[in-house]
Amino acid sequence: MAEPQIPSTQTVAWIDTPGPNGKLVIRNGFEVEQPGKGEVLVKMECSGICHSDCRNVEGMGKYTDIPGHEGIGTVVSLGPSVDSSLMNKRVGIKWLYSACNNCAACRAGRINNCPYQLNTGRSTRGTLQQYFLAAADFVTMIPEGLASEIAAPLLCAGLSLAGAVGLCEPEVKKGEWVVIIGAGGGLGHIGVQIAARVKGYKVIAIDSGKDKEELCKEMGAEAFVDYAKDDVINKVKELTDGEGAHAVICVAGSEKAYEQAPSLVRNLGVVVCVGLPPDTFMFPMSPIQIANRGLIIKGSSTGTSAQMDELLQFALEKKITPKIDVYEFNESPQIIQRLLKYEVTGRKVVKAPV
């Protein structure tokens, strides 16, 4: 089959002057690159927008000028050494752009922890564009029957929380308490579903607002604590026999969320770090506190390839369903502004320009 006609330029969402006054703008006339060895060119269909994309805009660390790492599209061109079977396949582009496949983590099936990994939107330009150059060996096949706008948030929000909830094991057992801080957002509400529906945990959702309370309970949370109204620590202790939850997953990236997390977990419990506060912020516990309480601190930026495949299957079977709102591409800057103000419930997905 002949390759489709590919334009020489495209429309992208571009970060103008990244930093405290940075902003996302829509830019036309941006070059469409051609795939090199081991690469494929993907014509984007849609992309989710993650709160971590705000870090690109705010210039927090090393990021590229085009954000986005939850992209779905169709392979329209193949670079040298790429299997021809990938042509015209619908694929997903995740936060993990590529890994070395040789280190101990990769050999153990944990490419998400590869020390040599490249990341979409950080090491390479992101998915908020019409055409994206992907590493052929690391795209995810999207199963037939699963809508692209549903699949997109699973590539980061879903996979990050699949990894985080998975890290509650082996310490946390079915029927035990798990707190999710930031439960009503794009990552958190998927985490509630995985924890409650798949793992059988009793979930305490922490967030703020009636809309997020309704969403969290719809997703399977046993209880909702509104951090703007409730005494969070006392409320969680009341729900957990005065001891605290068996695990706390900190999805929110605020310093306040991390400062509160140790007070919500019981002795011998697990704290899983997911949200991304400023780089200068350090975990707010001394080694002696961690040692005396027997706490286990873990971290999850994303999940494994096996967890990705499992998550897509759960979505196909409707065990997991992201709460999404779909927007036009030119509304991306407004979505980023709402994310910066923590005003987003569920996940926002934008359609790529035709």
ABEGO torsion letter per residue (X at the ends): XBBBBBBABBBBBBBBGBEAABBBBBBBGBBBBBBBBGBBBBBBABBBBBAAAAAAAAGBEBBBABBEABBBBBBABBBBGBBAAABGBBBBBBABABBAGABAAAAAGBAAABAABBBBGAABBBABBABBBBBAAABBBBBBGBBAAAAAAAAAAAAAAAAAAAAAOAABBBGBBBBBBGAABAAAAAAAAAAAAAAGBBBBBBBBEAAAAAAAAAAGBABBBBAAABBAAAAAAAAAGGAEBABBBBABABAAAAAAAAAABBBGBBBBBABBBBAABBBABBAAAAAAAGBBBBBBABBBAAAAAAAAAAAAAGABBBBBBBBBAAAAAAAAAAAAAGABBEBBBBBBBX
